[in-house]
Amino acid sequence: MDNKNVLLTGVTGFLGSHTAIALLERGYKVTGTLRNKERIGPITKIIGRHTTKVQNLELVEADLNDEFVWKELTRDKDYVQHIASPFPRKLPKNEEELIAPAKSGTLNILHASLQNKVKRVVMTSSVAAVAYGKTKDDLKKVFNESVWTDEQNKQDSTPYYRSKTIAEKAAWQLINQTGSELELTTVLPGAILGPVLEDDFGTSANIIIKILDGSSPALPKIGFDIIDVRSVADLLIRAMEMPQAANQRYIASSGYLTFKDIAMILKEHYPHRKIPTSQLSNYLVRLFSNFDTSLKPILLDLGIKRNLDITKAAKELQWHPRSAQEAVLSCAESVIKKGIVK
């Protein structure tokens, strides 16, 4: 490879930094964007601990809503990995604060990529853009990449899930309308676990932290599709490189685990830690969510399993993700090693 150039948005995020490492290791030149230039030094150092090719990384400050900066940054780029997306730890009062930047940021990057003749944009979406906004009857079905979340159904979606859906729909609409040469591929991960590289970690790692640190006396009856961050990075690169991935969506999951399943994996591995395995009634979880607002976004999944067909990426792109158990244990090991969990 003749050092192809990749623009990667959201390089300081959990998935962004792992993907930057994987790209550098494969010989790409990477321009990573971040919101605050004060993070340039620290994130370069962190990435440099995991690859010897950090000299091929350039970091720049860029705002998703600044359409002019993307016109500059997509120049002479072969590919764009659009990973950045606002993910709040708490729900905003006005959901437009989440939806507007997710959608306009995506469109700014796509318009600039069209203009500068980028070959392919790979956008990180989410299973949130497939499995929500459903009726009771819908929930009996198995969802694959041909299915979309109905963002009009606010009973069964959250502002974050709607923001992911609206941004991805807007991206496909733009590509279909322009009839251009630009290829788009979207990757839709479940809850991303795996090794945390720094103290500013992905939101999903809180699942492991809360179970390990003993702050949850019992567990809600909730589960998620789980995926290791390194496997998502691998899929993002396959989605970028492989001809057959052009204009496709790919769900990234290695299976479904409940909070209890995760606790049992951790208990077996850390027998001396006080790890809860009893389950809370749904009523109590709803009650607690009035005091701990971080629980609100997951209430939709209380007692509900959303069934996803996770075979497409394996079949079409020969993608073999790490197991959900490995994602859990490598995340736990890293948060203990970093002192995030004492």
N, C-alpha and C positions, 0 to 999 in steps of 0.2 A: 504493500500500500504506500502511495506517495503522500503520506501525511495529510489525509483529507481533513478539512476544517469543519468543526461542529460548534454551533452556538447552543449553549445549554442554559436555560433560564432556571433560577432558583437553586443555585449551586450550594448555598449554605444549608438547604433543607436536608432531612434525613435521606430521602431518595436521591436528591440532587448530588450530594457529595459522593455517595456510593457509585452513582452512574458516571460521574466525572472520573473517578478512580478507574472504573472498568474501561472507559473510553481511552484514557491515557495509556493503560496497560496494553490496549490493542493497537497502539501506535497513532491514534488520532491527535490532532491539535485541537484543543478545547478553549473556547472563550466562554467563561461562566459569568452569569449576571447575578447581582445581589442588590438588595435595597439600600444597604448602608455600607459605604466604602470603608468604614472603620473595621468591618469584619474581614477585609482582604487579607491582612497579616495572619490572624488566627486560623482562617479556613485554609489558607495556603499551607500552613504548618501541619494542620490535621491531615490534609490530603497527602502531603509529602511523607507522612509516616507510613502510608500504604502503597506508595508507588515511587519508583526511582525516576519517573519521567515527568516530574512536576514542572520542569522547564518548558514543557509544551502546553502549560496552562496559563491563560491570561484572564484576569478577573476585572470586571468593570461594574460600576454602579449604574443601574437602569430601573426605571419605574415602568410597570406594565402599561400604565395609562399615557405614557409619553410616546405618541406615535412616531415622532421624528427620530428618537434614539434607535428605534428598531430598524429604520431604513438604513441607518449607518451600520448597525451591528450585523445585519444579515448580508451585507455586501461581501462577496467572495466566500460565502459559506456554502458547503456542499449539502449540509443537513442542519436541521434545527431539532433539538430535543426540548420541547416546551413542558417543563415539569412544575414551574412555579404556579401556585394557586393559593389564594387566601384561605387558611384553615384556622378558625378561631378556637380557642380553648373554651370559650363561652359563647352562647348564641347572641348575636347583636340584636338590639331592640328593633332596628329597621333592616329587614333582610336585603334590601337593595344595596346596603353597604358591602354585602358579600357578592351578590349576583352581578352588579354593574361592573366591578373591576375584573371579575373572572371572565365575563363575556367580552368586554372591550379590550382587555389585555390579549386575549386569544386572537381577536380579529385584527388588532394592530400588528401582531407578529405574522399572521397569515398574509395580510396585505403587503407588508414589507418583503416577505419571502417570495410572493408572486412577482413583485416589482424587480427583485434582484435575482430571479431565476434560480432559487434554491431547488435542489432536486426533490427532497422529501422533508416534510415536517412530521415528527412523531409527537403526539400530544398525550400526556398522562391524564386520563380521565379517571373514572372510578366505577366499581360495581354499583355505586350509588346512582349511576346513570342508566342502570338496567333493571334493578330489582325492587324499586319502590314505586309509590303512587299506585298501589295495587288494591283490587277488591278482594274480599274473602275467597271468591272462586278463583281469581288469578293465582292466589298463593298456593293452590294445589298443583300448579304447573311447574315445569322446570324451565328456567330462563336461560337463553343463550344470547349471543351477540346481536341477533336480529331483533331483540326486544329492547324497548326503551322505557325508562321511568316516565310516568305521567306527572309532569310538574304542576299540572292544574289541581291534582289531588293532594290537598295540603294535609289531609288526615293521615296520610301514609308517606309523608316526606318531610324533610327538615330544610331550612334555608340553605344549609351546606349542600345537601343532596340535590336541591333544585339548582344551585349555582353550577354544580358539575354538569348536570344534564343540559341546562340552557347553554352553557359555554360550548359543550361538545356538539350540540345540535346546530348552533350558530356556525361552528367550524365546517361541518359537513355541508350546510346550506351554501356557504360561500364557495366551497370547492365545486359543488354541483352547478352553481350558477355561472361561474367564470369559465368552465370548460377549458381550464388552462392545463399546462404541462405539470403543474405542481402536484405531487402526490401527498396524500395525507394518510397516516395510520394512527389509530388510537389504541392505547393500552389501558385496561380497566382493572386496577388491582383491588383486592379486598383489604382487610386490615393489615398494614405492613409492620412486620416485626423483624427480628434479626439484630446483628450487633450495632449498638449505639456507638458512634465515633466521638461524640462530645456531649457536654452537659445540655446543649440545646438540641433535644432529641425530637423525633416524630411523635405526634399525639398518640398514636396507637401503643407506643411503649408504656404509656400510663396504665394499660391493662395489666401488664406484668408487674410494674412497680407497685400498684395498689394491692395486688395479691401477695407479693413478696414482703412488703414492709409492715404487714399486719394491720393496715389502716382499715381494711374491710373485715368486719367480724363474720360476715356471711356473703354469699354471692347471688347476684340476680340470675334468673333463668333466661340468659341471653347468650346467643352464639354469633359467630362471624365466620366468613371465609377468610382464612389466614394465608399470608404469603411472606416469604423471606425477602428482605430488601435487596439482597444480592441476586436473587432469582428475577426480581422485577427489573433490575438494571440489565441483566442478561437478555431479558425479553425485549426491553426497549432498544437494545442494540441489534438484535435479530430483526425487529420490526423496522429498523432503519436500513439494514443492509440487504435483506433478502427480497428479491424481485416480487415473489408471490405475496408479500405483505402489503404491497401498495393498495391503498384505499380499502383497508380492512380494519375491523375492530377485534381486539383480543382481550378476553377476560384473563386476569392473572390471579390464580388461586391454587393452593395445593391441598385444599380441603377445608371442611367446616369443623370448628371446635367451639364448644360452649365455655363459659367462664369455669365451670366445674371441670371440664376436660383439661383445661389449661392448669388449673390448680392441682389436679392429680398428677400431671406430668412434672410439675415443679416439686410437689411433695415427695415424689419418688426420688428425684434428683437431689433435693435438699431436705433430708429427713429430720434434721435438727432445727429447721426453721418452723415458726408457728404459721402454718399456711391454712387458711380457712377452706373447708370443703362442703360445709352445709349450705343449703340454698335458702334465700329469702323468699317469702311469698310475694307474688306480683303486687299485691295491695301495699305491702311495706315498702317495696322499691318505689312505687308511685308516691307514697307518703314522704320518703326520704328525699325524693327529687325536689320537693319544695324547699328543702334546706341546702341541698348540694346541687346547684344548677348544672354542674358538669354531667349529671345523670340524664338531664332532659333529652338530649339528642338520641340516646339509645333506647328510650322508652318504647319507640315504635317496634322494637324487636323483642319485647317481653313475651316469652312463650311462643314466639313465631320462628319457624325456620324457613328461610328463603332458599329455594333449591336452584343451584346454578350448574349448568353444563360447562365443565372446565376443560374440555378435551380439545378445543379448536387449535390453540397455540401449540400443543404437543404434536398434533397430527400435521399441521401445515408448516410449522417452523422448527420441528424436532427439538422443542423446548422441554427440558426435564427439570422442573423446579425442585429445590430442596424440600424436604418434608416439613409439614406444619410443626411437628415436634422439634425439628432442628431450629426452625424460626423462633420458637418459644424459648428453647434452652440457650441459644446463642445470645438472645436479647437479655435473658436473665443474667447470664455470665457477665455480659458487658456492663450492665447497670450496677452489679455488685463490685466489679473490678474498678469502675470509675468512682465508686463511693456514692452514687446517686441513691442506692439502697444500702443502708448500714448493716 
